[in-house]
Amino acid sequence: MLSLTRTQLTNALSARTGLSLAVRTILAGAAVATIIISTTVLYGVFYKLYVPQLLHSAPVYLQYSANTTALINFVPSSNYKFLSTSQAYSVSLDLDVPTSETNRDLGAFMVDLELRDRRGHVIHHSSRPSILPYESQLVRTLRTLVRSIPLALGLTDERTHLRVHLVDDVYDKHFSPVTSAWIALSKPLQVYNAQIIIRAQFSGLRYWMYYWRVPTALVFIVMAVIWQIVLTVVAWSVLEAYANRSNTAETNVVGSEPGTSAAVERKASGSLLQPSFFAQPEHSDSEDDRVEQTVPDSTPFHPLRRRTSTRSVI
């Protein structure tokens, strides 16, 4: 019977330990999964807020009058802000021009750019030269012969792509954000289509986060998960130590009370070991056991005389 009881007790303790280990494993897995998901979401929010949009483009419709100009509105309303004040930008003008004799005869031309705020004030101004790439008559003839069939079938046309860099390392102002641009050409250049492009010049952490997105995200998430796990373990250890200390203090307080089982057991063990003749007689409150003390004698004090008191039992 004793061996059976010990076996049952061992099985019960093993089941309890296994259950506690399983619960702790489930809680640890849930905590790690929550930390990973929350860190990934946090990195996504941080990326959205910290890394601005790389490109902003808008079509340019040139007006051929006395001057070849165009006005471009980047935002739908005057209160809209589309550039980051902490990011450097570059502005360029892309031109698709025909390789005609008229454009070749124009030679070099100037492109003026003005970035304006919602009140029409000029925030940035730039003027850059440009020219069509030179080709000799022999090169043009050979190129035309090679492309004669696609040109005849209408699969391609004779055009040249020009990109004019107008502004580099320009920052938007917080109280006067850029909302529009004004472009002017010094000569009436023939253009198929034109487009203005504002490109963010990333550097530092933004460069790595944009051009190396996956490695940067993995490094950030792994470091954040490790730090959160370490802090969670430290906080759990502190709370567990505090809880154990509180339980120990409560146990000591309960054990020190006179009415507890420990005190009763100590009293019981003491009474068993002590002989009966050492036990003190119990006094009752009955009149037969009442003890009276006489009032001390009022005679004067004498050093050789000892004051006595009598006790009488009524």
Sequence and secondary structure as in RCSB ss.txt:
>XXXX:A:sequence
MLSLTRTQLTNALSARTGLSLAVRTILAGAAVATIIISTTVLYGVFYKLYVPQLLHSAPVYLQYSANTTALINFV
PSSNYKFLSTSQAYSVSLDLDVPTSETNRDLGAFMVDLELRDRRGHVIHHSSRPSILPYESQLVRTLRTLVRSIP
LALGLTDERTHLRVHLVDDVYDKHFSPVTSAWIALSKPLQVYNAQIIIRAQFSGLRYWMYYWRVPTALVFIVMAV
IWQIVLTVVAWSVLEAYANRSNTAETNVVGSEPGTSAAVERKASGSLLQPSFFAQPEHSDSEDDRVEQTVPDSTP
FHPLRRRTSTRSVI
>XXXX:A:secstr
 HHHHHHHHHHHHHHHHHHHHHHHHHHHHHHHHHHHHHHHHHHHHHHHHHS  SEEEEEE  EESSSEEEEEE S
SSTT   S TTSEEEEEEEEEEE  HHHHHH  EEEEEEEE TT  EEEEEEEEE      HHHHHHHHHHTHHH
HHHTS   EEEEEEEEEEEEE  SSS   EEEEEESS    SEEEEEEEE   THHHHHHHTHHHHHHHHHHHHH
HHHHHHHHHHHHHHHHHHHHHHHHHHHHHHTSTTSHHHHHHHHHHHHHS GGGS     SSGGG EEE     S 
  TTS     EEE 
